[in-house]
Amino acid sequence: MDTALRAEREHGGDGDGNGNDGDEAVTESGGGRAALAEAVSNVLEALHRHVEAARRVCADAAMAHVMAMNAYWYIYMRAGAPSW
């Protein structure tokens, strides 16, 4: 998240979150998409490290696999489409 905010500050956006001055259209490869993709990637890597660290705590190998599978399933289900 800090990478996305830093990129917005560097590009001097108008506060609408896309890093533009408001007159230009955001293209597929431009704007803050690269910074957002990097921030999302960092969050996913942190989640992976957290699950794997918790997995290493379990002494039983089978229990470690079940715990990791459960954690990844929970993340998968919560990352789906909102149900509101």
All heavy atoms as an XYZ file, in Angstrom:
621
protein
N       0.825     -1.187      0.000
C       0.000      0.000      0.000
C       0.867      1.248      0.000
O       0.547      2.211     -0.664
C      -0.924     -0.047      1.221
C      -1.924      1.041      1.231
S      -3.017      0.827     -0.181
C      -4.158      2.083      0.098
N       1.972      1.203      0.743
C       2.842      2.371      0.773
C       3.464      2.630     -0.591
O       3.695      3.771     -0.960
C       3.911      2.228      1.849
C       4.879      1.086      1.580
O       4.465      0.103      0.945
O       6.027      1.181      2.020
N       3.683      1.568     -1.387
C       4.227      1.748     -2.727
C       3.230      2.486     -3.611
O       3.618      3.372     -4.371
C       4.567      0.383     -3.353
O       5.440     -0.320     -2.469
C       5.238      0.552     -4.685
N       1.962      2.124     -3.509
C       0.942      2.794     -4.309
C       0.823      4.265     -3.917
O       0.709      5.139     -4.770
C      -0.405      2.099     -4.148
N       0.860      4.528     -2.623
C       0.770      5.919     -2.169
C       2.005      6.712     -2.582
O       1.901      7.872     -2.959
C       0.587      5.959     -0.655
C      -0.735      5.379     -0.145
C      -0.736      5.349      1.373
C      -1.902      6.160     -0.669
N       3.176      6.076     -2.520
C       4.409      6.750     -2.921
C       4.364      7.069     -4.411
O       4.749      8.171     -4.829
C       5.609      5.863     -2.601
C       6.928      6.561     -2.803
C       8.142      5.718     -2.420
N       7.904      4.792     -1.336
C       7.974      3.461     -1.471
N       8.247      2.910     -2.623
N       7.776      2.675     -0.436
N       3.869      6.144     -5.224
C       3.769      6.377     -6.665
C       2.803      7.513     -6.970
O       3.059      8.337     -7.839
C       3.325      5.099     -7.372
N       1.697      7.574     -6.232
C       0.739      8.662     -6.448
C       1.362     10.008     -6.095
O       1.179     10.991     -6.789
C      -0.519      8.432     -5.620
C      -1.570      9.488     -5.877
C      -2.849      9.228     -5.104
O      -2.986      8.147     -4.518
O      -3.689     10.132     -5.081
N       2.125     10.042     -5.007
C       2.799     11.284     -4.618
C       3.808     11.718     -5.672
O       3.912     12.895     -6.001
C       3.513     11.094     -3.277
C       2.866     11.851     -2.161
C       3.661     11.769     -0.893
N       3.372     10.483     -0.265
C       4.283      9.607      0.128
N       5.548      9.867     -0.007
N       3.945      8.471      0.677
N       4.560     10.753     -6.229
C       5.576     11.075     -7.237
C       4.949     11.599     -8.526
O       5.483     12.483     -9.163
C       6.420      9.838     -7.540
C       7.357      9.475     -6.422
C       8.063      8.148     -6.675
O       7.809      7.522     -7.730
O       8.842      7.740     -5.805
N       3.789     11.033     -8.896
C       3.137     11.457    -10.127
C       2.301     12.709     -9.937
O       1.866     13.300    -10.913
C       2.259     10.330    -10.682
C       3.055      9.159    -11.154
N       4.005      9.253    -12.143
C       3.061      7.861    -10.767
C       4.555      8.089    -12.345
N       4.004      7.213    -11.515
N       2.065     13.107     -8.698
C       1.346     14.353     -8.431
C      -0.086     14.339     -8.889
O      -0.538     15.266     -9.549
N      -0.825     13.289     -8.538
C      -2.227     13.179     -8.943
C      -3.088     14.198     -8.232
O      -2.678     14.888     -7.309
N      -4.362     14.298     -8.683
C      -5.283     15.272     -8.111
C      -6.101     14.715     -6.962
O      -7.071     15.330     -6.538
C      -6.215     15.825     -9.198
C      -7.076     14.745     -9.835
O      -6.834     13.550     -9.551
O      -7.977     15.112    -10.603
N      -5.719     13.531     -6.460
C      -6.411     12.987     -5.313
C      -7.534     12.034     -5.658
O      -8.202     11.515     -4.793
N      -7.761     11.778     -6.968
C      -8.825     10.853     -7.329
C      -8.350      9.410     -7.341
O      -9.128      8.513     -7.634
C      -9.456     11.227     -8.671
C      -8.461     11.154     -9.817
O      -7.270     10.902     -9.578
O      -8.902     11.345    -10.971
N      -7.093      9.168     -7.027
C      -6.582      7.826     -6.882
C      -5.999      7.217     -8.134
O      -5.439      6.146     -8.100
N      -6.106      7.892     -9.284
C      -5.570      7.283    -10.493
C      -4.268      7.926    -10.949
O      -3.697      7.517    -11.934
C      -6.605      7.273    -11.628
C      -6.996      8.665    -12.073
O      -6.410      9.655    -11.655
N      -8.005      8.738    -12.931
N      -3.790      8.922    -10.264
C      -2.507      9.525    -10.587
C      -2.540     10.465    -11.769
O      -1.518     10.898    -12.239
N      -3.699     10.773    -12.332
C      -3.820     11.681    -13.466
C      -4.186     13.072    -12.987
O      -4.583     13.283    -11.868
C      -4.915     11.212    -14.432
C      -4.475     10.017    -15.237
O      -3.305      9.697    -15.279
N      -5.434      9.360    -15.843
N      -4.093     14.019    -13.932
C      -4.525     15.374    -13.626
C      -6.020     15.546    -13.866
O      -6.560     16.621    -13.687
C      -3.764     16.391    -14.489
C      -2.302     16.436    -14.115
O      -1.993     16.110    -12.944
O      -1.473     16.791    -14.970
N      -6.696     14.496    -14.288
C      -8.130     14.566    -14.508
C      -8.513     14.683    -15.964
O      -9.636     14.398    -16.335
N      -7.594     15.117    -16.848
C      -7.910     15.307    -18.253
C      -7.554     14.102    -19.110
O      -8.109     13.924    -20.186
C      -7.174     16.533    -18.811
C      -7.615     17.806    -18.113
O      -8.767     17.850    -17.650
O      -6.806     18.736    -18.032
N      -6.613     13.281    -18.663
C      -6.123     12.170    -19.462
C      -6.830     10.884    -19.063
O      -7.201     10.697    -17.923
C      -4.620     11.994    -19.246
C      -3.829     13.271    -19.459
C      -2.484     13.213    -18.764
O      -2.298     12.336    -17.918
O      -1.644     14.046    -19.059
N      -7.015     10.006    -20.018
C      -7.598      8.693    -19.726
C      -6.481      7.759    -19.279
O      -5.364      7.826    -19.760
C      -8.281      8.135    -20.972
N      -6.806      6.889    -18.346
C      -5.835      5.913    -17.874
C      -5.811      4.769    -18.872
O      -6.834      4.171    -19.178
C      -6.232      5.378    -16.477
C      -5.251      4.320    -16.018
C      -6.285      6.511    -15.485
N      -4.633      4.464    -19.406
C      -4.508      3.353    -20.345
C      -4.278      2.066    -19.579
O      -4.045      2.077    -18.381
C      -3.332      3.608    -21.315
O      -2.131      3.686    -20.555
C      -3.543      4.880    -22.108
N      -4.330      0.962    -20.279
C      -4.161     -0.341    -19.642
C      -2.800     -0.465    -18.967
O      -2.673     -1.061    -17.922
C      -4.316     -1.451    -20.679
C      -5.738     -1.754    -21.025
C      -6.498     -2.344    -19.858
O      -5.952     -3.186    -19.148
O      -7.653     -1.938    -19.649
N      -1.764      0.080    -19.577
C      -0.426     -0.069    -19.014
C       0.013      1.142    -18.208
O       1.053      1.098    -17.574
C       0.577     -0.314    -20.141
O       0.614      0.815    -20.993
N      -0.745      2.203    -18.205
C      -0.313      3.421    -17.550
C      -0.980      3.652    -16.219
O      -1.607      2.781    -15.645
N      -0.847      4.868    -15.749
C      -1.471      5.254    -14.487
C      -0.835      4.561    -13.301
O       0.335      4.258    -13.278
N      -1.649      4.326    -12.293
C      -1.151      3.713    -11.079
C      -1.320      2.202    -11.047
O      -1.190      1.591    -10.000
N      -1.627      1.605    -12.213
C      -1.860      0.159    -12.238
C      -0.624     -0.627    -11.853
O      -0.735     -1.639    -11.175
C      -2.365     -0.276    -13.608
C      -3.756      0.206    -13.899
C      -4.199     -0.248    -15.275
N      -5.425      0.396    -15.645
C      -6.608     -0.193    -15.607
N      -6.709     -1.422    -15.208
N      -7.693      0.465    -15.978
N       0.541     -0.216    -12.293
C       1.764     -0.946    -11.961
C       2.039     -0.866    -10.462
O       2.411     -1.866     -9.840
C       2.946     -0.391    -12.751
N       1.840      0.297     -9.885
C       2.056      0.453     -8.441
C       1.020     -0.349     -7.655
O       1.354     -0.981     -6.644
C       1.987      1.928     -8.056
N      -0.213     -0.354     -8.120
C      -1.252     -1.135     -7.454
C      -0.963     -2.624     -7.562
O      -1.099     -3.363     -6.584
C      -2.616     -0.818     -8.053
C      -3.789     -1.594     -7.464
C      -3.939     -1.292     -5.976
C      -5.065     -1.264     -8.210
N      -0.526     -3.057     -8.737
C      -0.182     -4.473     -8.920
C       0.967     -4.872     -8.001
O       0.952     -5.963     -7.421
C       0.182     -4.736    -10.374
N       1.941     -4.013     -7.859
C       3.061     -4.305     -6.963
C       2.596     -4.349     -5.507
O       3.012     -5.222     -4.739
C       4.158     -3.251     -7.121
C       5.384     -3.564     -6.290
C       6.480     -2.532     -6.479
O       6.386     -1.709     -7.403
O       7.429     -2.567     -5.683
N       1.710     -3.452     -5.124
C       1.200     -3.442     -3.750
C       0.392     -4.701     -3.459
O       0.541     -5.319     -2.400
C       0.353     -2.192     -3.514
N      -0.446     -5.109     -4.403
C      -1.232     -6.333     -4.229
C      -0.310     -7.540     -4.155
O      -0.509     -8.445     -3.342
C      -2.275     -6.479     -5.361
C      -2.909     -7.851     -5.360
C      -3.327     -5.400     -5.235
N       0.706     -7.547     -4.992
C       1.680     -8.641     -4.963
C       2.384     -8.714     -3.614
O       2.581     -9.807     -3.067
C       2.706     -8.450     -6.081
O       3.706     -9.424     -6.006
N       2.733     -7.580     -3.058
C       3.373     -7.546     -1.745
C       2.444     -8.083     -0.655
O       2.884     -8.806      0.246
C       3.827     -6.134     -1.394
C       5.003     -5.687     -2.216
O       5.714     -6.497     -2.802
N       5.210     -4.385     -2.294
N       1.166     -7.746     -0.724
C       0.205     -8.245      0.258
C       0.072     -9.761      0.150
O       0.067    -10.472      1.153
C      -1.169     -7.563      0.076
C      -2.241     -8.259      0.874
C      -1.080     -6.093      0.470
N      -0.018    -10.270     -1.084
C      -0.130    -11.715     -1.275
C       1.117    -12.451     -0.794
O       1.024    -13.518     -0.187
C      -0.410    -12.032     -2.742
C      -1.781    -11.607     -3.249
C      -1.907    -11.875     -4.744
C      -2.879    -12.297     -2.482
N       2.287    -11.871     -1.038
C       3.519    -12.485     -0.546
C       3.553    -12.483      0.982
O       4.001    -13.459      1.595
C       4.734    -11.739     -1.097
C       4.975    -11.993     -2.566
C       6.102    -11.146     -3.108
O       6.902    -10.603     -2.319
O       6.184    -11.018     -4.338
N       3.074    -11.419      1.601
C       3.038    -11.359      3.065
C       2.076    -12.396      3.626
O       2.378    -13.051      4.637
C       2.633     -9.955      3.528
N       0.915    -12.571      2.992
C      -0.023    -13.610      3.425
C       0.603    -14.994      3.298
O       0.470    -15.828      4.193
C      -1.305    -13.549      2.593
C      -2.285    -12.456      2.940
C      -3.374    -12.376      1.882
C      -2.878    -12.669      4.308
N       1.306    -15.226      2.208
C       1.974    -16.512      2.005
C       3.024    -16.758      3.086
O       3.083    -17.849      3.662
C       2.603    -16.553      0.616
C       3.358    -17.804      0.330
N       2.732    -19.009      0.131
C       4.680    -18.044      0.226
C       3.641    -19.930     -0.089
N       4.833    -19.372     -0.045
N       3.839    -15.755      3.362
C       4.866    -15.896      4.421
C       4.218    -16.165      5.767
O       4.725    -16.981      6.556
C       5.730    -14.636      4.488
C       6.753    -14.540      3.401
C       7.774    -13.440      3.683
N       7.149    -12.159      3.968
C       6.912    -11.223      3.065
N       7.215    -11.426      1.804
N       6.347    -10.079      3.408
N       3.110    -15.496      6.058
C       2.429    -15.674      7.345
C       1.890    -17.104      7.489
O       2.079    -17.730      8.528
C       1.284    -14.666      7.469
C       0.519    -14.791      8.728
N       1.013    -14.367      9.941
C      -0.705    -15.311      8.970
C       0.116    -14.626     10.881
N      -0.936    -15.193     10.319
N       1.245    -17.602      6.450
C       0.701    -18.963      6.504
C       1.828    -19.980      6.621
O       1.753    -20.916      7.426
C      -0.185    -19.246      5.269
C      -0.547    -20.722      5.178
C      -1.437    -18.394      5.313
N       2.891    -19.803      5.859
C       4.001    -20.758      5.911
C       4.725    -20.706      7.252
O       5.184    -21.733      7.751
C       4.969    -20.519      4.757
C       4.364    -20.824      3.398
C       3.897    -22.264      3.256
O       4.607    -23.185      3.711
O       2.804    -22.471      2.689
N       4.826    -19.542      7.861
C       5.450    -19.447      9.184
C       4.599    -20.154     10.228
O       5.122    -20.867     11.100
C       5.662    -17.982      9.568
N       3.287    -19.985     10.153
C       2.393    -20.671     11.088
C       2.412    -22.171     10.839
O       2.285    -22.970     11.776
C       0.970    -20.130     10.945
N       2.602    -22.562      9.605
C       2.656    -23.976      9.256
C       3.886    -24.645      9.872
O       3.823    -25.797     10.301
C       2.683    -24.098      7.730
C       2.753    -25.469      7.209
C       2.779    -25.445      5.699
N       2.949    -26.783      5.185
C       2.990    -27.083      3.920
N       2.881    -26.130      3.020
N       3.150    -28.306      3.522
N       4.991    -23.950      9.898
C       6.228    -24.514     10.453
C       6.160    -24.726     11.958
O       6.948    -25.487     12.503
C       7.413    -23.620     10.115
C       7.863    -23.804      8.690
C       9.120    -23.020      8.391
N       8.876    -22.301      7.145
C       8.826    -21.000      7.015
N       9.045    -20.219      8.032
N       8.562    -20.449      5.852
N       5.235    -24.066     12.629
C       5.110    -24.199     14.083
C       4.559    -25.571     14.469
O       4.920    -26.122     15.505
C       4.208    -23.061     14.642
C       3.883    -23.284     16.096
C       4.874    -21.721     14.425
N       3.698    -26.128     13.629
C       3.089    -27.432     13.923
C       4.138    -28.535     13.864
O       4.885    -28.645     12.897
C       1.977    -27.736     12.926
S       0.596    -26.603     13.019
N       4.147    -29.379     14.903
C       5.098    -30.479     14.941
C       4.660    -31.621     14.031
O       5.493    -32.284     13.414
C       5.251    -30.981     16.375
N       3.376    -31.868     13.945
C       2.841    -32.947     13.128
C       2.740    -32.481     11.671
O       2.139    -31.444     11.377
C       1.464    -33.343     13.655
C       0.861    -34.523     12.940
O       1.621    -35.267     12.271
O      -0.362    -34.715     13.043
N       3.330    -33.241     10.750
C       3.343    -32.850      9.341
C       1.935    -32.808      8.753
O       1.604    -31.888      7.994
C       4.221    -33.805      8.546
N       1.119    -33.782      9.100
C      -0.250    -33.802      8.570
C      -1.046    -32.610      9.068
O      -1.781    -31.972      8.304
C      -0.948    -35.101      8.954
N      -0.901    -32.293     10.333
C      -1.607    -31.143     10.895
C      -1.139    -29.839     10.253
O      -1.945    -28.925     10.019
C      -1.405    -31.098     12.411
C      -2.225    -30.060     13.090
S      -3.973    -30.458     12.841
C      -4.706    -28.986     13.415
N       0.143    -29.748      9.949
C       0.673    -28.552      9.290
C       0.042    -28.372      7.908
O      -0.320    -27.253      7.519
C       2.192    -28.637      9.179
N      -0.100    -29.470      7.168
C      -0.721    -29.392      5.842
C      -2.196    -29.015      5.942
O      -2.691    -28.203      5.157
C      -0.571    -30.722      5.103
C       0.824    -30.996      4.651
N       1.472    -30.247      3.708
C       1.706    -31.949      5.042
C       2.680    -30.712      3.519
N       2.861    -31.752      4.323
N      -2.905    -29.582      6.906
C      -4.314    -29.265      7.088
C      -4.484    -27.796      7.477
O      -5.366    -27.097      6.962
C      -4.959    -30.201      8.139
C      -6.347    -29.712      8.536
C      -5.017    -31.624      7.619
N      -3.638    -27.321      8.385
C      -3.712    -25.919      8.803
C      -3.453    -24.979      7.628
O      -4.180    -23.997      7.429
C      -2.684    -25.655      9.922
C      -2.856    -24.340     10.647
S      -2.216    -22.827      9.878
C      -0.586    -23.258      9.403
N      -2.442    -25.280      6.818
C      -2.134    -24.434      5.667
C      -3.267    -24.480      4.646
O      -3.663    -23.439      4.097
C      -0.824    -24.871      5.022
N      -3.798    -25.664      4.386
C      -4.899    -25.796      3.441
C      -6.110    -25.001      3.916
O      -6.765    -24.304      3.130
C      -5.274    -27.273      3.278
C      -6.360    -27.505      2.261
S      -6.759    -29.243      2.036
C      -7.353    -29.688      3.653
N      -6.404    -25.062      5.194
C      -7.524    -24.321      5.755
C      -7.306    -22.813      5.617
O      -8.220    -22.063      5.237
C      -7.723    -24.708      7.222
C      -8.946    -24.055      7.821
O      -9.978    -23.989      7.181
N      -8.813    -23.580      9.043
N      -6.109    -22.360      5.908
C      -5.812    -20.931      5.809
C      -5.921    -20.446      4.368
O      -6.518    -19.391      4.098
C      -4.418    -20.642      6.363
N      -5.372    -21.205      3.434
C      -5.450    -20.805      2.033
C      -6.893    -20.849      1.517
O      -7.306    -20.005      0.735
C      -4.551    -21.682      1.157
C      -3.088    -21.353      1.307
C      -2.164    -22.329      1.617
C      -2.623    -20.050      1.135
C      -0.822    -22.035      1.758
C      -1.292    -19.738      1.270
C      -0.389    -20.739      1.576
O       0.932    -20.438      1.707
N      -7.682    -21.816      1.967
C      -9.091    -21.890      1.569
C      -9.863    -20.680      2.100
O     -10.684    -20.093      1.397
C      -9.719    -23.192      2.063
C     -11.167    -23.311      1.700
C     -12.234    -23.186      2.530
C     -11.704    -23.558      0.399
N     -13.402    -23.349      1.836
C     -13.104    -23.577      0.514
C     -11.129    -23.764     -0.849
C     -13.941    -23.793     -0.559
C     -11.975    -23.979     -1.929
C     -13.358    -23.989     -1.775
N      -9.581    -20.298      3.339
C     -10.239    -19.133      3.924
C      -9.899    -17.878      3.121
O     -10.784    -17.068      2.803
C      -9.813    -18.966      5.382
C     -10.438    -17.763      6.040
C     -11.753    -17.799      6.494
C      -9.730    -16.579      6.185
C     -12.337    -16.690      7.081
C     -10.307    -15.469      6.769
C     -11.604    -15.528      7.218
O     -12.175    -14.432      7.783
N      -8.635    -17.707      2.774
C      -8.219    -16.543      1.987
C      -8.911    -16.565      0.628
O      -9.418    -15.542      0.148
C      -6.684    -16.503      1.837
C      -6.032    -16.212      3.185
C      -6.265    -15.465      0.809
C      -4.532    -16.425      3.201
N      -8.960    -17.723      0.013
C      -9.612    -17.873     -1.306
C     -11.087    -17.497     -1.217
O     -11.606    -16.775     -2.067
C      -9.435    -19.308     -1.790
C     -10.246    -19.644     -3.017
C      -9.872    -19.180     -4.275
C     -11.394    -20.421     -2.904
C     -10.619    -19.486     -5.394
C     -12.149    -20.720     -4.026
C     -11.753    -20.265     -5.259
O     -12.506    -20.555     -6.364
N     -11.768    -17.995     -0.207
C     -13.200    -17.721     -0.081
C     -13.472    -16.252      0.243
O     -14.429    -15.675     -0.256
C     -13.827    -18.613      1.000
C     -13.839    -20.080      0.634
S     -14.659    -20.429     -0.918
C     -16.344    -20.067     -0.496
N     -12.642    -15.641      1.059
C     -12.843    -14.231      1.423
C     -12.454    -13.294      0.286
O     -12.933    -12.167      0.234
C     -12.047    -13.873      2.683
C     -12.463    -14.645      3.918
C     -13.885    -14.396      4.271
N     -14.017    -13.055      4.790
C     -15.132    -12.500      5.172
N     -16.238    -13.187      5.123
N     -15.157    -11.279      5.615
N     -11.613    -13.724     -0.620
C     -11.186    -12.880     -1.737
C     -12.159    -12.924     -2.896
O     -11.996    -12.184     -3.855
C      -9.801    -13.302     -2.209
N     -13.184    -13.750     -2.812
C     -14.178    -13.868     -3.877
C     -15.028    -12.618     -3.994
O     -14.801    -11.597     -3.334
N     -16.039    -12.708     -4.807
C     -16.951    -11.582     -5.021
C     -17.704    -11.255     -3.734
O     -18.085    -12.161     -2.990
C     -17.933    -11.925     -6.117
N     -17.911     -9.981     -3.461
C     -18.664     -9.617     -2.247
C     -20.098    -10.140     -2.327
O     -20.699    -10.200     -3.397
C     -18.639     -8.091     -2.239
C     -18.187     -7.667     -3.571
C     -17.501     -8.832     -4.221
N     -20.623    -10.510     -1.176
C     -21.964    -11.090     -1.144
C     -22.998    -10.111     -0.585
O     -23.971    -10.507     -0.001
C     -21.934    -12.363     -0.291
O     -21.547    -12.048      1.017
N     -22.797     -8.852     -0.767
C     -23.787     -7.904     -0.261
C     -24.757     -7.639     -1.293
O     -25.387     -7.354     -1.980
C     -23.176     -6.627      0.244
C     -22.254     -5.964     -0.705
C     -22.496     -5.605     -1.985
C     -20.909     -5.603     -0.453
N     -21.401     -5.038     -2.542
C     -20.411     -5.009     -1.621
C     -20.075     -5.702      0.620
C     -19.123     -4.538     -1.702
C     -18.802     -5.224      0.519
C     -18.339     -4.649     -0.634
